[in-house]
Structure formats: structure tokens, C-alpha cells
């Protein structure tokens, strides 16, 4: 145990923090990493290849296992279909388990095929809608075979010009198609509905915000919940308040964690606005949300940074934010709020946010037989050089 941890532990206990409970919660934290982030990615203009990139879903899992090995809290991997389609999902599941992993949410692709130029489940052509629903049903079946707990749906559907289509007709098509999908979900699988303010549609998006996603989930029933992507909002939107509202409605299904400066930038989690990330976790801890099955998934596009290292850094930042949220003095916060002490309540949050919890997170990772300093340990392992030498030939995985 380091001297840094001893000093921090003494400070936290003096504040009345139940350190054993905090460490137990941190050891139970789980983060899902996305298969697509391990392949080649880039901007909307080009894809930038890197050496050692996986060539198939099996190799993606091997890279994801490195993230879990060094952080101790990333045991599941989200899949994207058709990018991660294999002949035998039982074999892929077995490979994941051999690496100490499990398969996570299944993400359908309803935005890449030319038939979806005017939408998928909202498309005016019934044949295109049928194609989209059939793909969703295929993904539901894959979720069952893979042991996944969720079908995670983002739609690119929308319009670019007034008069292009009827808002009300598109809404009816959306509900009708997804009702069929929900009815076919395996018992262990829920539907997560993701929203996005704009892009690729620039006049209207069929699921543009948390309200439209919530209304849809209420129409679809108890097995549909809202997924919050941190990059899918207008500038200045209070995401932590959205989290609170969805929690109160019992409809917060999970997150796509990333960070943004301008739009849907898919940057490393907590790299731009770590305070917002902390505030989101503060809402989740305050509502005991992690006991209610809220999924914590990363969604990133690593354009120029090393992929595995970037993912490790994101997981570290999630551990750090969760730890800070766990040490908030809830009694002092409640007292300040009850007394109308505006700055007193603010300072309670700042005290937790400004606390250097890195020694605590390092100790928890060591308890999990992971790496106290994950990035340094990964760099020292030589894994990146090994796969760069081994993965020669074939076609590297990419997001397009």
C-alpha cells in the first residue's frame, strides 16, 4: 500500500467517508468497451490506418482483454453488426470467455447501406423498412446466442429539407417497426434507444433528443430504455439533469461515454469536461443507479491516438470520476441544499471533485490483480509491438 494511499485514506476517514464501502463499489464497477474502437477509424473525410489493428472480431477481443487486464473493470465488449458478424457466435462467445471477457450489447447498423439513404425503419418505402426490421431481428437473435443483455439502437433516420416527408407518418412507421422488434427480443435482452440531435440528417432527426426517445420507450413498453451519448446534445445542454430525469422515470438504460468539444466528437472520456463526467456520476451514485442495471459503455473513435492506450485512459477516467462521486459528503450536501446555502452545496461537490483519488483507484486495481498504473504497464508489456509484428496480411477492421 503506497504512502499516497495512506494519506488519502486518513483524509477521507476524517471526512467521515466509509472507505471500505467506497472500495467495494469501485471493485464492482464495470465498463463495456466497443469493438469498433479497436479497428481503424478516422474523420468523416478519411480513415487513418495504424499497425497492429485487429483483422476480425476475435482479434478485437484480444485487444479488449488488454484493457480489462490492466484496469480490472472492463469485462464486456459491445459488438457491431455487420462489422462483427461471424459464422459462429457461440465460438466468439467462447473466445471471449477464454480471455476473461463476455460479449456485451449488440449494435445494429441501419445507416451504411445505400437503401437507407432516406431512412431505415422510418423510410417511406415498406420494402426498405422490412429490410431494416429483418436486420434488427437478426441482431436480436445474435444477442441471444452471444449472451448479450441489450440490443443498442441508434438510428440515422431523419430528413434534410422541409416537405421531404411527413413527421407524423415517420413516427408511426418508427413505432410500428420497433413494436415488432421488442416482441421478438429474447427474454434476457432489453432495447436501448439512443438519440442524437443532428447528423446525418440536418433538418429533422426522428429521434433527436431524450424526450423523443423517452416517449418512444413508453410506447414500446418496460423492456425499452433510453441510452445517453454525451456527444449527442446541443452545446450547453445539462446532461446530468437529463440523467436525473431519466432515472426518476425508471428509463435510464445506459450510456455511451465519450467527450466532445463541438459536436459528436467521440473523444477520450473526460478529456474535455471532466467536471461534467463527475457530475453525471454524482447523480448516478445519489440514485444508487448501478444497482438498477444501468450500462456503462464507451463509444469512441480513435483517429490519431493509439487505440488500446486511449481506451485504457478512458476507463481510468471513469474509475476516477466514480471514485470522486462516491466520496461526496451527502449529508453536508443535503444540509446545504435544505438551508439554501448556494455556494456551500457547490463547495461540497468541488471538495470531492478536487480530491486526488488516483492512489485510491490504484489500490483498487491492485486488489483486482490489475495494474496500479495501467497506461505505463500496458506500454511496458510490449503488446502493441507484438501485434504490429504478428498482424501482417489480411484486411484490417475499420468502421467503414
Secondary structure, DSSP 8 states (H G I E B T S, - for coil): --HHHHHHHHHHHHTT--HHHHHHHHHH---EEEGGGGSBEE-SS-EE--TT--SSHHHHHHHHHHHHHHHS---EEEEEETTT--S-HHHHHHHHHHTT-EEEEEEE--SSSGGGGG-STT-SSHHHHHHHHHHHHHHHHHHHHHT-SEEEEE---EESSTTSS-HHHHHHHHHHHHHHHHHHS-TT-EEEEE--SSSS-SSEETT-SHHHHHHHHHHH-TTEEEEEETTSS-TT--HHHHHHHHHHHT-EEEEEE-B-SSSS--B-TTSS-HHHHHHHHHHHHHTTGGGGT-EEEE----SSS-HHHHHHHHHHHHHHHHHHHHTS-HHHHHHHHHTT-HHHHHHHHHHHHHS--HHHHHHHHHHTTS-TTHHHHHHHHTHHHHHHHH--SS---B--
